[in-house]
Structures are given as structure tokens and as C-alpha cells.
Amino acid sequence: MRYVNTVRLLLTIFISFCLLVSAKALGPHEVLVLANEASLRSVAVAKEFCRLRSVPPVNLVRLRLPAAVTNAPYSISPEDFTTMIWRPAIKAMRDRGLDDQILAWVYSVDFPVSVKTSPPVSIQGITFMRNRVPEAEKIRGGTYLSPLFSGPSNPGSTGYCSQTFDSFKEWLGPDMPLPSFMLGFAGVRGNSIVEIVACLERGAACDGTRPTGTVYFVVDGDVRSRCREWQYPAAVKELTALGCHAVITPVLPARCRDVLGLMAGMAEVKPESVGVFLPGAMAEHLTSASAVFDSPNQTKLTAWIRAGVTASCGAVTEPYALWMKFPHARFYVHYASGCTLIESFFQAVRCPLQILAVGDPLANPWAPRDRLLLKGLGETSREGVLQLRAEPASDALRYYRRFCFLLDGKKIADGPSLVLDTRKLAPGVHTVRAVAATVGLVRNQIFTEETLHIGQISR
């Protein structure tokens, strides 16, 4: 038995040192992952995302949805959304003590994509509004103004600085909306589970790579293109200042090998003809039905996922040629400033009520590649009173000011140090995660996690 325990201890230490120390803006402990328990593939995709992104197990919530709302036309009534999704997810979040740390939701596959309001909104739109539906005219006309939108709304004006969700929460307090993302769509005209998992793997692989690819803004005269083309020159200028290459082109690029992003406006498109998309790429083609999956009209956003992007988006109902309902060109500015994909997306959509965003929400190509060290864990004993301290290790002049500790996924303390009395823990396996965040409006996080075996573990 002593031999077995020694082997377990050495294996624990080895795994702890081999854990990838991740860096990003929105942290994995700040997302609630929702899976449809009635679908094996929904649970499998959710678990894979949690594995790739080190999302604590306590953050995974299983709901049970009937086939009537997850099959075509992939729509749910506001009442069923409330009883089947909103209330049970909120209850799970509260019961698990996650209220204060969750900043976004992540839907797995096999969820409805739209809600039968009048006019319809996306599942992300009603989630964003915390289950409150705005006036019909604000939805239809795109006049609802998201408090996360960073502008500009007019040619010649300037936008606001990029921020991470925790910064917004400090400004907005109880008025903070609830952003969400969908990991994939696997229904009719959707992606296979293999394609969806590959997309999530691309997202995880892109973090901290600081890619040198090109963002393409296509201006081809189509009304879908014209409504947004005023945004492109200023975005190119900002991206150039950030060291990112961006171009405005009159035709869809073809056979390129460095596509970091693409914005176009057209009903039909062949994403596979564009070329090679770099890990972390976001591309979309502002049109009416790219997320109306029960209709064969127009190219669907899932075609972009199949072609190799890390995220795409589309309208779940007729949005008209209103730029406010689609990502602003400054999406890439927020992205290149160090925000995660979901943070960049919601700062770029003025009226995010009818849009469905799909892919890896935590992708962050411009995350810092710093390390966080956790001091105070003995190599031979990890029981008793532990004096833990988190210490960032950075080659750059970055200052980490905010720290917190999580025990089994739940936040238990702020600050760079923690006194943990393991004698008060139940026997079994526990995890301690230390998180540090930089100063500024874009607060990049780094974290590390260690495993504790408390009490004797039998063979």
C-alpha cells in the first residue's frame, strides 16, 4: 500500500508540473458550460471543451431537453426556454456557489438556436438579456444598444478601448448582460462532431501564438457589403498600429495561406476556396439566413467551420442589411488587443439579439505566454496547513495585480497567498487553482492548478 501511495504521489507531482499554464482574458473558471443530457454528443462535446480549456468540472451543467426543441426548426418558446434552460441553469449556478464568478455561458451542441419571440431572437440574444425580451421594434430595427458595444457607430467617430468582461462587470454591476457562445451546430446543414471538435482544438492551439496572417475585408458592391464597408478603413488603420496586416479587397480572396480573418457581405460563398485559415481565425458573410438551418437558402455559417475557421456567426431570422446586428470590423482590433474571441465578439456587435455565434469562445491568439508558479506545496506531503503563494514568471514587463484561489473550481480567496488547512477537506482528490490577472482594461489571466490527494487512497 505504501508503494502504491508513493507512486500516486509521484504521478500527481508529475501531472501537476505538466499541466499547461494557460493565459487568456476571460478565464475558464468564469464560464458556465451547458450540455444537453438527452444527447450523448452534446455531453461529449461539452466534456471535450472543458478538457481542452481546463474548465473546472463544477462549471459543467447538464440539462435535459426534449427532441421537439433540438430538432428542426431548432427553435424554443420563451416559456420553454425559461423552464428548461434558464431557471435550471441559474439554480445550478447558485447551488454550486458560482454566482459571483460566472461571466458567460457556453452552450454545447443540440440546443435550440432561436427563440419564438416576435420577432425571433437567438438563444444567445435572450441569454444576453438575462431572459428579458426587449421591445419588438428595438429587435426588428436593431436599435437596442448593447452596453458592451465599443463602437464607433458612425463614420469618422472613434470607438472605445478594448476591455475584458471583468472590467465591464465593474462598470455595469447588476446591469451586466450575460454573453454566451455555442460550441457547434450539429443538426441539418451543420457540422459533424469531428469538425466541431477540430474547431475547438484549433482554438486551444492558437492561444499566445501572435499570428502574422492577414485579415481580409471584402467590398464587392452587394448591399450586404455596403452596409458595413464604412468601418473597414479605420479598422485597417488600428490593426496596422497593432502590428496586424489587414487589407480591403473588391473580391473574395482565393487560395491564400495566411487567413486570420474575413468579413464579407454575400448570400452565397465557398469558404473552402478562400484558402488556409490560421488557428484562431474568425470569418463570416453578413447575410439573412446563415443560421437558419432548416432552410436551404444561402450559405450557412457552418461552412466556415468546415473550411477551418475557429468561429463564425449568422442571423437566426431575417435581419435586413443592418450592420448593427453583425460584428463590427473592430472585432479584430479587440482580438489583437488581447481579448478572447467571445469578448471581442460582444464588443463588436451593437445589437446582439438575432445573431448566433459558434466556435471556441476562449480562443485568444494574443494572450501572453507567461507562467504562474504555485509555491508552498511540499513534494513529500501535501496535507496539513499549507502556506501557498502564487508568483508570476514573465519575460515581459507585465504587472500582475489581481490574484485569486479556487478550490475544486470555486473561488475561495482573493490575493496572492492562501492558508489552506487540508485537515478540513473531505478525503479524496481536490484541486487548487491559482489565477493572476494583469492590470488595465484588458486583463489577461494566467493560472496553474495542483492536485491534492487527501487521506489514504486505496488501490
Helices and strands as residue ranges (DSSP letters): H 2-18, E 23-24, G 28-30, E 31-36, H 40-53, G 57-59, E 60-63, H 67-70, E 75-76, H 78-80, I 81-86, H 87-95, E 104-107, E 114-115, E 121-122, H 123-128, H 136-141, H 165-172, G 173-175, E 180-182, H 193-206, E 214-218, H 223-226, G 229-231, H 232-241, E 245-249, E 256-264, G 271-273, E 275-285, H 302-307, E 311-315, G 323-325, H 331-336, H 341-348, E 355-359, E 371-375, E 385-393, E 400-407, E 410-414, E 417-421, G 422-424, E 428-438, E 445-454
